[in-house]
Amino acid sequence: MGRFDGGNGGRGFGGGNRGGGGFRFNMGPREMHKAVCSDCKKECEVPFKPTEGKPVYCKDCYPKHKKF
């Protein structure tokens, strides 16, 4: 018979796992991690595990640091 995966090796939407990106589909609640904002020093929660040496910003300070 032929291939039923659309010819992309069963990777779904033509690209495989691109390491994150936009859609979460329905993966349930996100694990939050406690952090201290690098600007205002308030405790906050972020949806990723903070990396030592990299700044973390709370929801109020983050817009000041967006690089768009």
mmCIF file of the N, C-alpha and C atoms, coordinates in Angstrom:
data_MODEL
# 
_entry.id   MODEL 
# 
loop_
_atom_site.group_PDB 
_atom_site.id 
_atom_site.type_symbol 
_atom_site.label_atom_id 
_atom_site.label_alt_id 
_atom_site.label_comp_id 
_atom_site.label_asym_id 
_atom_site.label_entity_id 
_atom_site.label_seq_id 
_atom_site.pdbx_PDB_ins_code 
_atom_site.Cartn_x 
_atom_site.Cartn_y 
_atom_site.Cartn_z 
_atom_site.occupancy 
_atom_site.B_iso_or_equiv 
_atom_site.pdbx_formal_charge 
_atom_site.auth_seq_id 
_atom_site.auth_comp_id 
_atom_site.auth_asym_id 
_atom_site.auth_atom_id 
_atom_site.pdbx_PDB_model_num 
ATOM 1   N N  . MET A 1 1  ? 0.847  -1.184 0.000  1.00 0.00 ? 1  MET A N  1 
ATOM 2   C CA . MET A 1 1  ? 0.000  0.000  0.000  1.00 0.00 ? 1  MET A CA 1 
ATOM 3   C C  . MET A 1 1  ? 0.886  1.239  0.000  1.00 0.00 ? 1  MET A C  1 
ATOM 4   N N  . GLY A 1 2  ? 0.314  2.390  0.084  1.00 0.00 ? 2  GLY A N  1 
ATOM 5   C CA . GLY A 1 2  ? 1.084  3.628  0.093  1.00 0.00 ? 2  GLY A CA 1 
ATOM 6   C C  . GLY A 1 2  ? 1.229  4.193  1.495  1.00 0.00 ? 2  GLY A C  1 
ATOM 7   N N  . ARG A 1 3  ? 1.820  5.339  1.547  1.00 0.00 ? 3  ARG A N  1 
ATOM 8   C CA . ARG A 1 3  ? 1.994  6.004  2.840  1.00 0.00 ? 3  ARG A CA 1 
ATOM 9   C C  . ARG A 1 3  ? 0.750  6.815  3.163  1.00 0.00 ? 3  ARG A C  1 
ATOM 10  N N  . PHE A 1 4  ? 0.315  6.760  4.395  1.00 0.00 ? 4  PHE A N  1 
ATOM 11  C CA . PHE A 1 4  ? -0.882 7.483  4.804  1.00 0.00 ? 4  PHE A CA 1 
ATOM 12  C C  . PHE A 1 4  ? -0.554 8.690  5.658  1.00 0.00 ? 4  PHE A C  1 
ATOM 13  N N  . ASP A 1 5  ? 0.713  9.072  5.746  1.00 0.00 ? 5  ASP A N  1 
ATOM 14  C CA . ASP A 1 5  ? 1.095  10.188 6.604  1.00 0.00 ? 5  ASP A CA 1 
ATOM 15  C C  . ASP A 1 5  ? 1.322  11.472 5.819  1.00 0.00 ? 5  ASP A C  1 
ATOM 16  N N  . GLY A 1 6  ? 0.907  11.498 4.572  1.00 0.00 ? 6  GLY A N  1 
ATOM 17  C CA . GLY A 1 6  ? 1.068  12.704 3.775  1.00 0.00 ? 6  GLY A CA 1 
ATOM 18  C C  . GLY A 1 6  ? 2.485  12.861 3.243  1.00 0.00 ? 6  GLY A C  1 
ATOM 19  N N  . GLY A 1 7  ? 3.315  11.843 3.406  1.00 0.00 ? 7  GLY A N  1 
ATOM 20  C CA . GLY A 1 7  ? 4.654  11.904 2.873  1.00 0.00 ? 7  GLY A CA 1 
ATOM 21  C C  . GLY A 1 7  ? 5.649  12.660 3.739  1.00 0.00 ? 7  GLY A C  1 
ATOM 22  N N  . ASN A 1 8  ? 5.262  12.985 4.962  1.00 0.00 ? 8  ASN A N  1 
ATOM 23  C CA . ASN A 1 8  ? 6.177  13.749 5.817  1.00 0.00 ? 8  ASN A CA 1 
ATOM 24  C C  . ASN A 1 8  ? 6.661  12.929 7.005  1.00 0.00 ? 8  ASN A C  1 
ATOM 25  N N  . GLY A 1 9  ? 6.600  11.622 6.916  1.00 0.00 ? 9  GLY A N  1 
ATOM 26  C CA . GLY A 1 9  ? 7.111  10.779 7.973  1.00 0.00 ? 9  GLY A CA 1 
ATOM 27  C C  . GLY A 1 9  ? 6.283  10.787 9.240  1.00 0.00 ? 9  GLY A C  1 
ATOM 28  N N  . GLY A 1 10 ? 5.036  11.185 9.175  1.00 0.00 ? 10 GLY A N  1 
ATOM 29  C CA . GLY A 1 10 ? 4.162  11.190 10.338 1.00 0.00 ? 10 GLY A CA 1 
ATOM 30  C C  . GLY A 1 10 ? 4.405  12.354 11.281 1.00 0.00 ? 10 GLY A C  1 
ATOM 31  N N  . ARG A 1 11 ? 4.999  13.407 10.792 1.00 0.00 ? 11 ARG A N  1 
ATOM 32  C CA . ARG A 1 11 ? 5.347  14.538 11.666 1.00 0.00 ? 11 ARG A CA 1 
ATOM 33  C C  . ARG A 1 11 ? 4.221  15.555 11.792 1.00 0.00 ? 11 ARG A C  1 
ATOM 34  N N  . GLY A 1 12 ? 3.083  15.301 11.262 1.00 0.00 ? 12 GLY A N  1 
ATOM 35  C CA . GLY A 1 12 ? 1.971  16.231 11.449 1.00 0.00 ? 12 GLY A CA 1 
ATOM 36  C C  . GLY A 1 12 ? 2.013  17.377 10.459 1.00 0.00 ? 12 GLY A C  1 
ATOM 37  N N  . PHE A 1 13 ? 2.125  18.580 10.935 1.00 0.00 ? 13 PHE A N  1 
ATOM 38  C CA . PHE A 1 13 ? 1.976  19.773 10.111 1.00 0.00 ? 13 PHE A CA 1 
ATOM 39  C C  . PHE A 1 13 ? 3.257  20.158 9.378  1.00 0.00 ? 13 PHE A C  1 
ATOM 40  N N  . GLY A 1 14 ? 3.875  19.228 8.698  1.00 0.00 ? 14 GLY A N  1 
ATOM 41  C CA . GLY A 1 14 ? 4.962  19.506 7.781  1.00 0.00 ? 14 GLY A CA 1 
ATOM 42  C C  . GLY A 1 14 ? 6.193  20.144 8.372  1.00 0.00 ? 14 GLY A C  1 
ATOM 43  N N  . GLY A 1 15 ? 6.654  19.731 9.515  1.00 0.00 ? 15 GLY A N  1 
ATOM 44  C CA . GLY A 1 15 ? 7.870  20.329 10.007 1.00 0.00 ? 15 GLY A CA 1 
ATOM 45  C C  . GLY A 1 15 ? 8.450  19.594 11.186 1.00 0.00 ? 15 GLY A C  1 
ATOM 46  N N  . GLY A 1 16 ? 7.728  18.672 11.724 1.00 0.00 ? 16 GLY A N  1 
ATOM 47  C CA . GLY A 1 16 ? 8.255  17.944 12.862 1.00 0.00 ? 16 GLY A CA 1 
ATOM 48  C C  . GLY A 1 16 ? 8.301  18.805 14.102 1.00 0.00 ? 16 GLY A C  1 
ATOM 49  N N  . ASN A 1 17 ? 9.101  18.395 15.047 1.00 0.00 ? 17 ASN A N  1 
ATOM 50  C CA . ASN A 1 17 ? 9.214  19.128 16.300 1.00 0.00 ? 17 ASN A CA 1 
ATOM 51  C C  . ASN A 1 17 ? 10.207 20.259 16.134 1.00 0.00 ? 17 ASN A C  1 
ATOM 52  N N  . ARG A 1 18 ? 9.740  21.472 16.236 1.00 0.00 ? 18 ARG A N  1 
ATOM 53  C CA . ARG A 1 18 ? 10.614 22.626 16.073 1.00 0.00 ? 18 ARG A CA 1 
ATOM 54  C C  . ARG A 1 18 ? 11.017 23.216 17.411 1.00 0.00 ? 18 ARG A C  1 
ATOM 55  N N  . GLY A 1 19 ? 10.803 22.493 18.484 1.00 0.00 ? 19 GLY A N  1 
ATOM 56  C CA . GLY A 1 19 ? 11.259 22.944 19.784 1.00 0.00 ? 19 GLY A CA 1 
ATOM 57  C C  . GLY A 1 19 ? 10.457 24.084 20.367 1.00 0.00 ? 19 GLY A C  1 
ATOM 58  N N  . GLY A 1 20 ? 9.188  23.918 20.554 1.00 0.00 ? 20 GLY A N  1 
ATOM 59  C CA . GLY A 1 20 ? 8.392  24.983 21.150 1.00 0.00 ? 20 GLY A CA 1 
ATOM 60  C C  . GLY A 1 20 ? 7.608  25.690 20.066 1.00 0.00 ? 20 GLY A C  1 
ATOM 61  N N  . GLY A 1 21 ? 7.670  26.985 20.028 1.00 0.00 ? 21 GLY A N  1 
ATOM 62  C CA . GLY A 1 21 ? 6.977  27.673 18.966 1.00 0.00 ? 21 GLY A CA 1 
ATOM 63  C C  . GLY A 1 21 ? 5.609  28.135 19.396 1.00 0.00 ? 21 GLY A C  1 
ATOM 64  N N  . GLY A 1 22 ? 4.625  28.206 18.689 1.00 0.00 ? 22 GLY A N  1 
ATOM 65  C CA . GLY A 1 22 ? 3.396  28.859 19.075 1.00 0.00 ? 22 GLY A CA 1 
ATOM 66  C C  . GLY A 1 22 ? 2.360  28.004 19.747 1.00 0.00 ? 22 GLY A C  1 
ATOM 67  N N  . PHE A 1 23 ? 1.938  26.940 19.145 1.00 0.00 ? 23 PHE A N  1 
ATOM 68  C CA . PHE A 1 23 ? 0.766  26.236 19.614 1.00 0.00 ? 23 PHE A CA 1 
ATOM 69  C C  . PHE A 1 23 ? 1.083  25.241 20.716 1.00 0.00 ? 23 PHE A C  1 
ATOM 70  N N  . ARG A 1 24 ? 0.275  25.265 21.770 1.00 0.00 ? 24 ARG A N  1 
ATOM 71  C CA . ARG A 1 24 ? 0.411  24.286 22.851 1.00 0.00 ? 24 ARG A CA 1 
ATOM 72  C C  . ARG A 1 24 ? -0.657 23.208 22.727 1.00 0.00 ? 24 ARG A C  1 
ATOM 73  N N  . PHE A 1 25 ? -1.615 23.403 21.866 1.00 0.00 ? 25 PHE A N  1 
ATOM 74  C CA . PHE A 1 25 ? -2.772 22.531 21.742 1.00 0.00 ? 25 PHE A CA 1 
ATOM 75  C C  . PHE A 1 25 ? -3.413 22.374 23.117 1.00 0.00 ? 25 PHE A C  1 
ATOM 76  N N  . ASN A 1 26 ? -3.602 21.185 23.630 1.00 0.00 ? 26 ASN A N  1 
ATOM 77  C CA . ASN A 1 26 ? -4.263 21.050 24.919 1.00 0.00 ? 26 ASN A CA 1 
ATOM 78  C C  . ASN A 1 26 ? -3.374 20.231 25.842 1.00 0.00 ? 26 ASN A C  1 
ATOM 79  N N  . MET A 1 27 ? -2.302 20.833 26.315 1.00 0.00 ? 27 MET A N  1 
ATOM 80  C CA . MET A 1 27 ? -1.331 20.113 27.127 1.00 0.00 ? 27 MET A CA 1 
ATOM 81  C C  . MET A 1 27 ? -1.582 20.292 28.624 1.00 0.00 ? 27 MET A C  1 
ATOM 82  N N  . GLY A 1 28 ? -2.668 20.933 28.986 1.00 0.00 ? 28 GLY A N  1 
ATOM 83  C CA . GLY A 1 28 ? -2.986 21.119 30.387 1.00 0.00 ? 28 GLY A CA 1 
ATOM 84  C C  . GLY A 1 28 ? -2.320 22.347 30.968 1.00 0.00 ? 28 GLY A C  1 
ATOM 85  N N  . PRO A 1 29 ? -2.428 22.522 32.282 1.00 0.00 ? 29 PRO A N  1 
ATOM 86  C CA . PRO A 1 29 ? -1.868 23.719 32.912 1.00 0.00 ? 29 PRO A CA 1 
ATOM 87  C C  . PRO A 1 29 ? -0.340 23.722 32.850 1.00 0.00 ? 29 PRO A C  1 
ATOM 88  N N  . ARG A 1 30 ? 0.203  24.895 32.716 1.00 0.00 ? 30 ARG A N  1 
ATOM 89  C CA . ARG A 1 30 ? 1.645  25.069 32.627 1.00 0.00 ? 30 ARG A CA 1 
ATOM 90  C C  . ARG A 1 30 ? 2.269  25.074 34.010 1.00 0.00 ? 30 ARG A C  1 
ATOM 91  N N  . GLU A 1 31 ? 3.423  24.463 34.144 1.00 0.00 ? 31 GLU A N  1 
ATOM 92  C CA . GLU A 1 31 ? 4.140  24.494 35.416 1.00 0.00 ? 31 GLU A CA 1 
ATOM 93  C C  . GLU A 1 31 ? 4.794  25.862 35.568 1.00 0.00 ? 31 GLU A C  1 
ATOM 94  N N  . MET A 1 32 ? 4.542  26.510 36.684 1.00 0.00 ? 32 MET A N  1 
ATOM 95  C CA . MET A 1 32 ? 5.097  27.839 36.931 1.00 0.00 ? 32 MET A CA 1 
ATOM 96  C C  . MET A 1 32 ? 6.259  27.733 37.918 1.00 0.00 ? 32 MET A C  1 
ATOM 97  N N  . HIS A 1 33 ? 7.240  28.609 37.759 1.00 0.00 ? 33 HIS A N  1 
ATOM 98  C CA . HIS A 1 33 ? 8.429  28.608 38.605 1.00 0.00 ? 33 HIS A CA 1 
ATOM 99  C C  . HIS A 1 33 ? 8.578  29.965 39.265 1.00 0.00 ? 33 HIS A C  1 
ATOM 100 N N  . LYS A 1 34 ? 8.937  29.960 40.527 1.00 0.00 ? 34 LYS A N  1 
ATOM 101 C CA . LYS A 1 34 ? 9.145  31.212 41.255 1.00 0.00 ? 34 LYS A CA 1 
ATOM 102 C C  . LYS A 1 34 ? 10.457 31.842 40.823 1.00 0.00 ? 34 LYS A C  1 
ATOM 103 N N  . ALA A 1 35 ? 10.458 33.168 40.730 1.00 0.00 ? 35 ALA A N  1 
ATOM 104 C CA . ALA A 1 35 ? 11.646 33.918 40.342 1.00 0.00 ? 35 ALA A CA 1 
ATOM 105 C C  . ALA A 1 35 ? 11.578 35.295 40.983 1.00 0.00 ? 35 ALA A C  1 
ATOM 106 N N  . VAL A 1 36 ? 12.668 36.031 40.899 1.00 0.00 ? 36 VAL A N  1 
ATOM 107 C CA . VAL A 1 36 ? 12.718 37.416 41.376 1.00 0.00 ? 36 VAL A CA 1 
ATOM 108 C C  . VAL A 1 36 ? 13.020 38.280 40.163 1.00 0.00 ? 36 VAL A C  1 
ATOM 109 N N  . CYS A 1 37 ? 12.189 39.290 39.937 1.00 0.00 ? 37 CYS A N  1 
ATOM 110 C CA . CYS A 1 37 ? 12.347 40.183 38.798 1.00 0.00 ? 37 CYS A CA 1 
ATOM 111 C C  . CYS A 1 37 ? 13.701 40.890 38.878 1.00 0.00 ? 37 CYS A C  1 
ATOM 112 N N  . SER A 1 38 ? 14.418 40.895 37.765 1.00 0.00 ? 38 SER A N  1 
ATOM 113 C CA . SER A 1 38 ? 15.735 41.528 37.711 1.00 0.00 ? 38 SER A CA 1 
ATOM 114 C C  . SER A 1 38 ? 15.659 43.044 37.813 1.00 0.00 ? 38 SER A C  1 
ATOM 115 N N  . ASP A 1 39 ? 14.497 43.624 37.523 1.00 0.00 ? 39 ASP A N  1 
ATOM 116 C CA . ASP A 1 39 ? 14.340 45.087 37.601 1.00 0.00 ? 39 ASP A CA 1 
ATOM 117 C C  . ASP A 1 39 ? 13.840 45.542 38.965 1.00 0.00 ? 39 ASP A C  1 
ATOM 118 N N  . CYS A 1 40 ? 12.617 45.151 39.296 1.00 0.00 ? 40 CYS A N  1 
ATOM 119 C CA . CYS A 1 40 ? 11.969 45.684 40.497 1.00 0.00 ? 40 CYS A CA 1 
ATOM 120 C C  . CYS A 1 40 ? 12.202 44.827 41.742 1.00 0.00 ? 40 CYS A C  1 
ATOM 121 N N  . LYS A 1 41 ? 12.812 43.646 41.561 1.00 0.00 ? 41 LYS A N  1 
ATOM 122 C CA . LYS A 1 41 ? 13.153 42.728 42.665 1.00 0.00 ? 41 LYS A CA 1 
ATOM 123 C C  . LYS A 1 41 ? 11.947 42.116 43.360 1.00 0.00 ? 41 LYS A C  1 
ATOM 124 N N  . LYS A 1 42 ? 10.759 42.211 42.738 1.00 0.00 ? 42 LYS A N  1 
ATOM 125 C CA . LYS A 1 42 ? 9.577  41.564 43.299 1.00 0.00 ? 42 LYS A CA 1 
ATOM 126 C C  . LYS A 1 42 ? 9.581  40.096 42.936 1.00 0.00 ? 42 LYS A C  1 
ATOM 127 N N  . GLU A 1 43 ? 8.985  39.267 43.817 1.00 0.00 ? 43 GLU A N  1 
ATOM 128 C CA . GLU A 1 43 ? 8.842  37.853 43.519 1.00 0.00 ? 43 GLU A CA 1 
ATOM 129 C C  . GLU A 1 43 ? 7.740  37.698 42.476 1.00 0.00 ? 43 GLU A C  1 
ATOM 130 N N  . CYS A 1 44 ? 7.975  36.815 41.510 1.00 0.00 ? 44 CYS A N  1 
ATOM 131 C CA . CYS A 1 44 ? 6.981  36.581 40.464 1.00 0.00 ? 44 CYS A CA 1 
ATOM 132 C C  . CYS A 1 44 ? 7.043  35.114 40.067 1.00 0.00 ? 44 CYS A C  1 
ATOM 133 N N  . GLU A 1 45 ? 6.136  34.707 39.194 1.00 0.00 ? 45 GLU A N  1 
ATOM 134 C CA . GLU A 1 45 ? 6.125  33.352 38.670 1.00 0.00 ? 45 GLU A CA 1 
ATOM 135 C C  . GLU A 1 45 ? 6.232  33.426 37.160 1.00 0.00 ? 45 GLU A C  1 
ATOM 136 N N  . VAL A 1 46 ? 7.037  32.531 36.600 1.00 0.00 ? 46 VAL A N  1 
ATOM 137 C CA . VAL A 1 46 ? 7.241  32.491 35.157 1.00 0.00 ? 46 VAL A CA 1 
ATOM 138 C C  . VAL A 1 46 ? 6.990  31.075 34.644 1.00 0.00 ? 46 VAL A C  1 
ATOM 139 N N  . PRO A 1 47 ? 6.579  30.934 33.369 1.00 0.00 ? 47 PRO A N  1 
ATOM 140 C CA . PRO A 1 47 ? 6.242  29.609 32.827 1.00 0.00 ? 47 PRO A CA 1 
ATOM 141 C C  . PRO A 1 47 ? 7.456  28.838 32.302 1.00 0.00 ? 47 PRO A C  1 
ATOM 142 N N  . PHE A 1 48 ? 8.647  29.139 32.820 1.00 0.00 ? 48 PHE A N  1 
ATOM 143 C CA . PHE A 1 48 ? 9.862  28.436 32.429 1.00 0.00 ? 48 PHE A CA 1 
ATOM 144 C C  . PHE A 1 48 ? 10.794 28.392 33.627 1.00 0.00 ? 48 PHE A C  1 
ATOM 145 N N  . LYS A 1 49 ? 11.752 27.488 33.600 1.00 0.00 ? 49 LYS A N  1 
ATOM 146 C CA . LYS A 1 49 ? 12.711 27.399 34.691 1.00 0.00 ? 49 LYS A CA 1 
ATOM 147 C C  . LYS A 1 49 ? 13.798 28.444 34.451 1.00 0.00 ? 49 LYS A C  1 
ATOM 148 N N  . PRO A 1 50 ? 13.923 29.422 35.333 1.00 0.00 ? 50 PRO A N  1 
ATOM 149 C CA . PRO A 1 50 ? 14.918 30.482 35.134 1.00 0.00 ? 50 PRO A CA 1 
ATOM 150 C C  . PRO A 1 50 ? 16.341 29.914 35.074 1.00 0.00 ? 50 PRO A C  1 
ATOM 151 N N  . THR A 1 51 ? 17.135 30.480 34.190 1.00 0.00 ? 51 THR A N  1 
ATOM 152 C CA . THR A 1 51 ? 18.523 30.080 34.022 1.00 0.00 ? 51 THR A CA 1 
ATOM 153 C C  . THR A 1 51 ? 19.406 31.065 34.763 1.00 0.00 ? 51 THR A C  1 
ATOM 154 N N  . GLU A 1 52 ? 20.318 30.551 35.560 1.00 0.00 ? 52 GLU A N  1 
ATOM 155 C CA . GLU A 1 52 ? 21.214 31.414 36.323 1.00 0.00 ? 52 GLU A CA 1 
ATOM 156 C C  . GLU A 1 52 ? 22.041 32.269 35.369 1.00 0.00 ? 52 GLU A C  1 
ATOM 157 N N  . GLY A 1 53 ? 22.122 33.552 35.675 1.00 0.00 ? 53 GLY A N  1 
ATOM 158 C CA . GLY A 1 53 ? 22.887 34.464 34.837 1.00 0.00 ? 53 GLY A CA 1 
ATOM 159 C C  . GLY A 1 53 ? 22.059 35.182 33.787 1.00 0.00 ? 53 GLY A C  1 
ATOM 160 N N  . LYS A 1 54 ? 20.820 34.744 33.562 1.00 0.00 ? 54 LYS A N  1 
ATOM 161 C CA . LYS A 1 54 ? 19.940 35.409 32.591 1.00 0.00 ? 54 LYS A CA 1 
ATOM 162 C C  . LYS A 1 54 ? 18.868 36.177 33.344 1.00 0.00 ? 54 LYS A C  1 
ATOM 163 N N  . PRO A 1 55 ? 18.558 37.381 32.910 1.00 0.00 ? 55 PRO A N  1 
ATOM 164 C CA . PRO A 1 55 ? 17.550 38.172 33.621 1.00 0.00 ? 55 PRO A CA 1 
ATOM 165 C C  . PRO A 1 55 ? 16.147 37.600 33.451 1.00 0.00 ? 55 PRO A C  1 
ATOM 166 N N  . VAL A 1 56 ? 15.331 37.787 34.490 1.00 0.00 ? 56 VAL A N  1 
ATOM 167 C CA . VAL A 1 56 ? 13.922 37.394 34.478 1.00 0.00 ? 56 VAL A CA 1 
ATOM 168 C C  . VAL A 1 56 ? 13.134 38.633 34.863 1.00 0.00 ? 56 VAL A C  1 
ATOM 169 N N  . TYR A 1 57 ? 12.062 38.913 34.137 1.00 0.00 ? 57 TYR A N  1 
ATOM 170 C CA . TYR A 1 57 ? 11.253 40.097 34.403 1.00 0.00 ? 57 TYR A CA 1 
ATOM 171 C C  . TYR A 1 57 ? 9.817  39.705 34.733 1.00 0.00 ? 57 TYR A C  1 
ATOM 172 N N  . CYS A 1 58 ? 9.212  40.451 35.647 1.00 0.00 ? 58 CYS A N  1 
ATOM 173 C CA . CYS A 1 58 ? 7.807  40.236 35.985 1.00 0.00 ? 58 CYS A CA 1 
ATOM 174 C C  . CYS A 1 58 ? 6.933  40.781 34.850 1.00 0.00 ? 58 CYS A C  1 
ATOM 175 N N  . LYS A 1 59 ? 5.631  40.543 34.955 1.00 0.00 ? 59 LYS A N  1 
ATOM 176 C CA . LYS A 1 59 ? 4.730  40.978 33.880 1.00 0.00 ? 59 LYS A CA 1 
ATOM 177 C C  . LYS A 1 59 ? 4.694  42.493 33.734 1.00 0.00 ? 59 LYS A C  1 
ATOM 178 N N  . ASP A 1 60 ? 5.010  43.231 34.787 1.00 0.00 ? 60 ASP A N  1 
ATOM 179 C CA . ASP A 1 60 ? 5.012  44.691 34.697 1.00 0.00 ? 60 ASP A CA 1 
ATOM 180 C C  . ASP A 1 60 ? 6.290  45.226 34.045 1.00 0.00 ? 60 ASP A C  1 
ATOM 181 N N  . CYS A 1 61 ? 7.423  44.594 34.311 1.00 0.00 ? 61 CYS A N  1 
ATOM 182 C CA . CYS A 1 61 ? 8.704  45.067 33.785 1.00 0.00 ? 61 CYS A CA 1 
ATOM 183 C C  . CYS A 1 61 ? 9.039  44.504 32.405 1.00 0.00 ? 61 CYS A C  1 
ATOM 184 N N  . TYR A 1 62 ? 8.472  43.362 32.074 1.00 0.00 ? 62 TYR A N  1 
ATOM 185 C CA . TYR A 1 62 ? 8.793  42.713 30.796 1.00 0.00 ? 62 TYR A CA 1 
ATOM 186 C C  . TYR A 1 62 ? 8.580  43.618 29.571 1.00 0.00 ? 62 TYR A C  1 
ATOM 187 N N  . PRO A 1 63 ? 7.469  44.357 29.477 1.00 0.00 ? 63 PRO A N  1 
ATOM 188 C CA . PRO A 1 63 ? 7.269  45.198 28.281 1.00 0.00 ? 63 PRO A CA 1 
ATOM 189 C C  . PRO A 1 63 ? 8.399  46.217 28.053 1.00 0.00 ? 63 PRO A C  1 
ATOM 190 N N  . LYS A 1 64 ? 9.078  46.638 29.113 1.00 0.00 ? 64 LYS A N  1 
ATOM 191 C CA . LYS A 1 64 ? 10.172 47.600 28.952 1.00 0.00 ? 64 LYS A CA 1 
ATOM 192 C C  . LYS A 1 64 ? 11.398 46.978 28.295 1.00 0.00 ? 64 LYS A C  1 
ATOM 193 N N  . HIS A 1 65 ? 11.456 45.643 28.280 1.00 0.00 ? 65 HIS A N  1 
ATOM 194 C CA . HIS A 1 65 ? 12.635 44.947 27.782 1.00 0.00 ? 65 HIS A CA 1 
ATOM 195 C C  . HIS A 1 65 ? 12.391 44.139 26.513 1.00 0.00 ? 65 HIS A C  1 
ATOM 196 N N  . LYS A 1 66 ? 11.166 44.172 25.986 1.00 0.00 ? 66 LYS A N  1 
ATOM 197 C CA . LYS A 1 66 ? 10.873 43.446 24.749 1.00 0.00 ? 66 LYS A CA 1 
ATOM 198 C C  . LYS A 1 66 ? 11.693 44.040 23.618 1.00 0.00 ? 66 LYS A C  1 
ATOM 199 N N  . LYS A 1 67 ? 12.239 43.185 22.778 1.00 0.00 ? 67 LYS A N  1 
ATOM 200 C CA . LYS A 1 67 ? 13.079 43.647 21.661 1.00 0.00 ? 67 LYS A CA 1 
ATOM 201 C C  . LYS A 1 67 ? 12.344 43.511 20.340 1.00 0.00 ? 67 LYS A C  1 
ATOM 202 N N  . PHE A 1 68 ? 11.254 44.244 20.176 1.00 0.00 ? 68 PHE A N  1 
ATOM 203 C CA . PHE A 1 68 ? 10.496 44.187 18.927 1.00 0.00 ? 68 PHE A CA 1 
ATOM 204 C C  . PHE A 1 68 ? 10.646 45.479 18.204 1.00 0.00 ? 68 PHE A C  1 
# 
